[in-house]
Amino acid sequence: MKDLNEPLPSRFGIQYYRYKSYIPFVIYAIFGVAFYLLLLSHVLPKQYALKVGMISRETIISPVTKIDEVATKEARERAANAVEPQYHKDEKITENQIKLIDNIFADARRNIADKSLKEEEKIANLKDAISKDLSQEFYLKLVRIPPEELQSLRLETRNIVNEILADGIKQENLADKRDLVDRRLTLSSLSSNARFIVRELARKCIIVNEVYDEKKTEKMREVARDEQEVVQIRKGQILVSVGEEITKDQYRKLQVLGLIKQKNNPWPYLGLALIIGLMITLLYFYIRRFHSYMHQDPAKLLMFVLVLLLTLLSMKVLAIGQDLKWSTLGYLAPVAFGTMLSTLLLNVELAFGGAFILGVAASILFNNENHMLFDFRFALVAFISGATSAFSLAGVKRRSSILQAGLIASLTSVVPILAFFCLNPSEMDWRILLMSLGFGITNGLFSAVLTIGFLPIFESLFGILSPLRLLELANPNHPLLRKLLIETPGTYHHSIIVGNLSESAAEAIGADGLLARVGAYYHDVGKIKRPQFFIENQINRQNPHDKISPNLSKTIIVSHARDGVEMLKQHKIPKPIQDIAAQHHGTTLIKYFYHKAQKESHGTQVLEEDYRYPGPKAQFKEAAIVGICDCVEAAVRSLARPTPARIENLVRKIIHDRLDDGQFDECHLTLKELDLIARSVCETLQGIFHSRIEYPEEVTVVKGVKHG
């Protein structure tokens, strides 16, 4: 296993990149197509092949609440038409009619007072001056009225006309208003002839004085239109019942809601493709900018995509169960499942990116109340839940932390859900609120359970060593470690010290300290097969190498790396740990037996290559660090007086020798990192081999003897 932030080893060469560079794009393409197919049915609602006059085979219910524009327009027009025409009273008409009365009586006074005129001439003059519409009887009685009574007739006529016109007269009530003249004259003290004259003249002067006000009428109708509430097709409303004949209005409503199948309508498909394409492009550049190693290691990219698709699939299954009764089921979307897996298998930054994508998907998958494409209530809750759980799992050391992270995600989901209901109190339904809170609380715990179940599967499938898996392997009760302790206690103690050295050294250069420590625990398990041939296990025993040839000793020593790998495979220990066991010696020379063979060769040529480990050399930093610490621990233990200066000289010599031997050529360790490793190892060793004060022997106290 290599550092996640490093490119592949150079020995794979340019040809590898040319040949494999298309793989990430294939993975993105597969993810995009799968993402598209999962969301497709939620962009296009279920549609029906219906026509006007057909009999519906099922009851069709409105899936969303949407404004019915046609019905709203009709309702507003009805409200406007219900407004009566508006009029305003024209005071000039009243003034003109009063003047007309005054002029009539002035003409009458002038003609009646003229003694030179005959009665017929007076009547003719008055008809010409007043109107020919008045009756002949009116004129006969008028010219016979004494002049002194004309004033009282004028005043009575003025009063009656003025009072009736003051109330306003429309065309439709003109006759009723004229009839009021008779009622007003009932109590009059005028003579019968005078009342006749006043009656006929007043009725003639009472005319329409209220004029139609077009502007006022239109303004009031506009107000009526605005006050008319919009007509909605409400979610859950039965549009068509089973067995019912489709009417034009029902068909129109089905069209408004997009429930009628239409051929050759590519726009929704194109719109969804554009959204998915944009999200995949953002994901590509996000990974390219901040996690470029994933494009060089397609297995990790594939794992991340599979985590997202698995989460999307679980959300899709939930969305199938969403209906009017369970309208807020989207708060149960297990986005935290995807982000927790991403955090444990990869890193928390990628988990945040995944939370964004899954949040957008949740807003589409669970959008069943809004006529828009997205319901960002579910998106926000999903993102908060996913991001919180990912943040809570960063750097965890126990599997129980997954449940804790799930619980935290559940609690944080409650906050935005409550906020949504508080922001919209008019639609607050306590049943829906409690149901939503229940889904939000269950969300995190449900995600935690899924994470615990799927984490071992991904670890096994991709050979990923999560921190939790490494901690499990570091447990002293692991069967292989217990066997190492019981059968090779010296090797076990050596491995523990190498683990401590390796962890601190790896952390000093930013490598995976936990991987280095656990790899060190298992790096020498192959010695279990022949423990007596390794000096750390030869306590008070004769060294068996003294009785065998150097070549055979070399073969036994070299085989422990190969045997260790075989044992790790049998116990299903992950590949990175196996690689550390195989690579920690690299191709170093077994100097002791090489020099021993030269001494015993009697002039025969001894090839150095025959006494080297078969390798491979360390392919990643943690394997190289374990190799350094393994050699250093054994060498320092052989020092008679391990002073700080001698320890540092020895450590730097070992690292320098390995560097000159080319053991770090394939793991990309820099000189600066090697210096940091040397410092860290020296500091740790000084803590282990620090000098101790010499305690005096305890004086034996004999009862009854005094000491001065």
PyMOL commands that set and color helices and strands:
alter all, ss='L'
color gray80, all
select helices_A, chain A and resi 10-20+23-43+69-81+91-113+119-129+136-143+147-166+171-185+192-205+214-227+248-256+267-290+293-296+298-320+329-332+335-345+348-365+376-393+400-423+425-427+430-462+467-473+479-487+489-508+513-522+525-528+531-533+535-537+544-547+550-570+575-583+591-599+608-611+621-637+644-660+671-688
alter helices_A, ss='H'
color red, helices_A
select strands_A, chain A and resi 60-61+66-67+87-89+210-212+232-233+238-240
alter strands_A, ss='S'
color yellow, strands_A
deselect
rebuild
show_as cartoon
